Each structure stands twice: as structure tokens, then as C-alpha cells.
Amino acid sequence: MRRLFIICLVWMCGAAASALADGRNDFDQANTMFETGNFAGAAAAYEKILAENGPRASVYYNLGNSHLRMGDYGPAILAYERAKMLTPRDPDLRANLALARKTAAAFEQESALHPRVAAALQFLSRNEWSWLVAAGAVLLGGLGLLCGVVRVRRGWMTRVISISAAFAVLVILVGSVALYLRRDEAARGVILSADAVLRLSPFETAGSVATPGAGRTVQLGEKSGDFRFIEIPGTNLQGWLADKDVAAVIPPDGTVN
């Protein structure tokens, strides 16, 4: 029985190593396509890696670079935004995103919050804020359990537990407020096509409101058939876009967060 367990364990480790090697080879091949100027092939290869292996900031970043080199500013900005959700502090990523927005004239509306507050909120990803709240809750629960099991007398131990509990509560509050203030990100989208037409109603024959341009950040609303209601922050523009012309920064499956 023990021998069978060891064989199964070795097989599982080998399968995992093989999968990692295959993923690395696919990434290297996609990078080679990019370096040789085959940007369309590289973009398709990066998309395949994401579909098969899940979200990775480096893959999204390189996907954005591929689209940027092809002049596809909407998909480039979308890829960069998804990478930013995973690695918000990457300076190269932030620089390329700013370059794509400047080139596409798709400037994002400034936050209504104070710049320092907005920067603090974006310093961590949503997942990191969530983990911070969870860690605070675990610490608080652990302290409560400790107090229930161990008879705590007045003195240094009481002070340590009190300070630790206060810190845990502060972490939970700060993390919860950050997640609340970033709640609208779940409905953020990016316009993909430069020819996307904003319409009065969800029909191809409906009147045109505007052509917002590729790369604009929008707030996503309800769906109706093949159309999606959107609002463009900082403007009075709202209406219906063809679903193929806009994509959510956080995909419906929530894999980027």
C-alpha cells in the first residue's frame, strides 16, 4: 500500500512538472513570435495560454504589448487593465497602460477621491485587500480563542492581546472600506473597437448617440440581446453598445480580481 502511494505521488508530481514545462514552452514560443514581429500570432498564443492555464499578469501584459504594437488599442488597454488587477504596483505595466491610453486618446476620468486616497486604494489588488481582511478576521478569532482557553491575567499579556485585537479590527475596517470604495470595479468595462457606435436602444437600426472610441473605460449595465447598456464616466453619454464591442475588465467567471 505504501509503495502504491509513493508511485501515485511520484506520478502526480511528474504530471504537474510536465504541465508547468508545457506552459513555460508555450509562453516562450509566444514571446518568440512577438520578438520576430508576429504580433497577431503572439496575441493568439497568449490568449490560448490564458484560456488553458488561467489568468497570469505576465501573459496579460505581453498580450497587451502585442495588441499595442498592432494598433488595437481597445484590446491592449483591456489586457493591461486585467494585468493591473493582478499586479497593481508594476511600473512597466502602468507606463504601458498610460502610453496606450495617450495614443488612443482614451483618458480615464480622474477619481473623485483625493489623489493620495485613490493611490492607496489602488496600491493593493482587490484580492490582496480581501486577504488582508481575512487575515485580520483570523487574528481576531485567534485572540478570542486564546482568551477563552488561557486564563489571561492583567499585565503585559493583556496589553499585547489588546493591541493585537485593536490592530486586527483596524485592518478589517481599512480593508473593508477599500473594498467598498472599489465596488464599482466589478462593472468596469473597456470599449474594444474604434468603430463602436453608441445607440439609443438595443437594436442595430437604432439611432446613433456617439462613437466613443476604442479604449474608453465605461460602466456596464444590463444586457438586452446582443447589446449592453453602458455609461461613460465623466460625461453625459450613455446608451447601448454591441456586446462584441465592449468587454468587462473582470470577466464573468471572476478569474481576474
C-alpha positions in Angstrom: 0.0 0.0 0.0 2.8 2.4 0.9 4.6 1.6 -2.3 1.4 2.3 -4.3 1.1 5.6 -2.5 4.7 6.6 -3.4 4.1 5.6 -7.0 1.0 7.7 -7.2 2.7 10.7 -5.6 5.7 10.5 -8.0 3.3 10.3 -10.9 1.3 13.3 -9.7 4.5 15.3 -9.2 5.7 14.3 -12.7 2.4 15.3 -14.3 2.4 18.7 -12.5 6.0 19.3 -13.6 5.2 18.3 -17.2 2.2 20.7 -17.2 4.4 23.5 -15.9 7.0 22.8 -18.6 4.4 22.8 -21.3 3.0 26.1 -20.1 6.5 27.6 -20.0 7.3 26.3 -23.5 4.0 27.8 -24.8 4.9 31.2 -23.2 8.4 31.1 -24.6 7.0 30.3 -28.1 4.6 33.2 -27.8 7.4 35.5 -26.7 9.5 34.4 -29.8 6.6 35.3 -32.1 6.4 38.7 -30.5 10.2 39.3 -30.8 10.1 38.3 -34.5 7.3 40.7 -35.3 4.5 38.2 -35.5 2.2 40.2 -33.1 -1.0 38.6 -34.2 0.4 35.1 -33.7 1.8 36.1 -30.3 -1.6 37.6 -29.3 -3.4 34.4 -30.3 -0.8 32.3 -28.4 -1.2 34.4 -25.2 -5.0 34.1 -25.4 -4.6 30.3 -25.6 -2.3 30.3 -22.6 -4.9 32.3 -20.6 -7.7 30.0 -21.7 -5.8 26.9 -20.7 -3.9 28.0 -17.6 -6.0 30.8 -16.2 -5.0 34.4 -15.5 -1.4 35.4 -15.2 -0.2 39.1 -15.1 2.8 38.4 -17.3 0.7 36.9 -20.0 -1.9 39.7 -19.9 1.0 42.2 -20.0 2.5 40.6 -23.1 -0.9 40.3 -24.7 -1.4 44.0 -24.2 2.0 44.7 -25.8 1.1 42.6 -28.8 -2.2 44.4 -29.3 -0.5 47.8 -28.8 2.1 47.0 -31.5 -0.8 46.2 -33.9 -2.6 49.4 -33.0 -5.5 47.5 -31.4 -5.8 50.0 -28.5 -9.1 48.7 -27.1 -7.9 45.1 -26.6 -4.4 46.4 -25.5 -6.0 48.5 -22.7 -8.3 45.7 -21.7 -5.3 43.3 -21.3 -3.3 45.9 -19.4 -6.3 46.6 -17.1 -6.6 42.9 -16.3 -2.9 42.6 -15.6 -3.2 45.7 -13.3 -5.9 43.9 -11.3 -3.3 41.2 -10.5 -0.1 43.3 -10.2 -1.2 46.9 -9.5 2.3 48.0 -8.5 4.2 47.0 -11.7 5.8 50.2 -13.0 6.3 48.9 -16.6 2.7 47.9 -16.8 1.4 51.2 -15.5 3.7 53.0 -18.0 2.5 50.9 -21.0 -1.2 51.4 -19.9 -0.6 55.2 -19.8 1.0 55.1 -23.2 -1.9 53.1 -24.7 -4.4 55.5 -23.3 -2.5 58.5 -24.5 -2.1 57.1 -28.0 -5.8 56.1 -28.2 -6.9 59.4 -26.6 -8.8 57.3 -24.2 -8.0 59.1 -21.0 -9.7 57.8 -17.8 -11.7 60.1 -15.7 -9.9 61.2 -12.5 -11.2 59.7 -9.3 -13.5 61.9 -7.2 -11.4 60.8 -4.2 -8.2 62.7 -3.1 -5.3 61.5 -5.2 -3.4 60.1 -2.2 -6.5 58.1 -1.1 -7.1 56.8 -4.7 -3.4 55.8 -4.9 -3.7 54.0 -1.5 -6.8 52.1 -2.7 -5.0 51.0 -5.9 -1.8 50.0 -4.1 -3.2 46.6 -3.4 -5.2 44.4 -5.7 -8.8 43.5 -4.7 -7.6 40.0 -3.8 -4.9 41.4 -1.6 -7.4 43.6 0.2 -9.6 40.6 0.6 -6.8 38.6 2.0 -5.9 41.4 4.4 -9.5 41.4 5.8 -9.4 37.7 6.1 -6.1 37.8 7.9 -7.5 40.4 10.4 -10.5 38.2 11.0 -8.4 35.1 11.6 -6.1 37.1 14.0 -9.1 38.4 15.9 -10.7 35.0 16.1 -7.4 33.5 17.3 -7.1 36.1 20.0 -10.6 35.4 21.1 -9.9 31.7 21.2 -6.7 32.3 23.2 -8.6 34.3 25.8 -11.2 31.5 26.1 -8.6 28.8 26.6 -5.9 30.6 28.6 -6.6 32.5 31.8 -5.2 35.9 31.0 -4.1 37.9 33.9 -3.5 41.6 34.0 -0.1 42.7 32.8 2.0 42.6 29.6 0.0 39.7 28.1 -3.3 41.7 28.4 -1.7 44.7 26.8 -0.3 42.6 23.9 -3.7 40.9 23.3 -5.5 44.3 23.4 -3.1 45.9 21.0 -3.2 42.9 18.7 -7.0 42.9 18.8 -7.1 46.7 18.0 -4.7 46.2 15.1 -6.9 43.3 13.8 -10.0 45.4 13.9 -8.2 48.3 12.2 -7.0 46.0 9.4 -10.6 44.6 8.9 -12.1 48.1 8.8 -9.5 49.6 6.4 -9.7 46.6 4.1 -13.5 46.6 4.1 -13.6 50.3 3.4 -11.1 49.8 0.5 -13.2 47.0 -1.0 -16.4 49.1 -0.6 -14.8 52.1 -2.3 -13.7 49.9 -5.2 -17.0 48.1 -5.6 -17.7 49.8 -8.9 -14.8 48.0 -10.5 -16.9 44.9 -10.9 -18.9 46.8 -13.5 -16.0 48.4 -15.3 -15.6 47.7 -19.0 -13.4 48.8 -21.9 -14.6 49.7 -25.4 -12.7 47.4 -27.8 -13.5 48.8 -31.3 -12.8 52.3 -32.6 -15.9 51.9 -34.8 -18.2 51.0 -31.9 -21.5 53.0 -32.1 -23.4 54.1 -29.0 -27.1 53.7 -29.8 -30.4 55.0 -28.4 -31.8 51.5 -28.0 -30.5 47.9 -28.2 -31.1 47.5 -31.9 -28.8 47.7 -34.9 -31.1 50.1 -36.6 -31.4 52.4 -33.6 -30.2 56.0 -33.8 -26.6 56.8 -33.1 -25.6 58.8 -30.0 -21.9 58.9 -30.4 -18.7 56.9 -31.4 -16.8 56.9 -28.1 -13.6 55.4 -29.5 -11.5 52.4 -28.5 -10.1 52.0 -25.1 -12.6 54.2 -23.2 -13.5 53.0 -19.8 -17.2 52.5 -19.2 -19.6 51.3 -16.6 -21.5 48.3 -17.7 -25.2 47.9 -17.2 -27.9 45.5 -18.3 -27.8 43.3 -21.3 -30.5 43.1 -24.0 -30.0 40.6 -26.8 -26.6 41.4 -28.4 -26.3 44.8 -26.8 -25.1 46.1 -23.5 -26.2 49.4 -21.8 -23.2 51.5 -20.8 -22.4 54.8 -19.2 -19.2 56.8 -19.8 -17.9 58.3 -16.6 -17.2 62.0 -16.6 -19.7 62.6 -19.4 -23.4 62.6 -20.1 -23.0 59.8 -22.6 -25.0 56.7 -22.1 -26.7 54.2 -24.4 -26.4 50.8 -26.0 -23.2 49.2 -27.4 -23.0 45.9 -29.3 -21.8 43.3 -26.9 -18.9 42.4 -29.2 -17.6 46.0 -28.9 -17.1 46.1 -25.1 -15.7 43.7 -22.5 -15.6 43.6 -18.7 -12.3 44.2 -17.0 -13.3 41.4 -14.6 -14.5 38.5 -16.8 -17.9 37.0 -15.9 -16.2 34.0 -14.3 -14.3 36.3 -11.9 -10.9 34.8 -12.8 -9.3 38.3 -12.7 -9.8 40.1 -9.4 
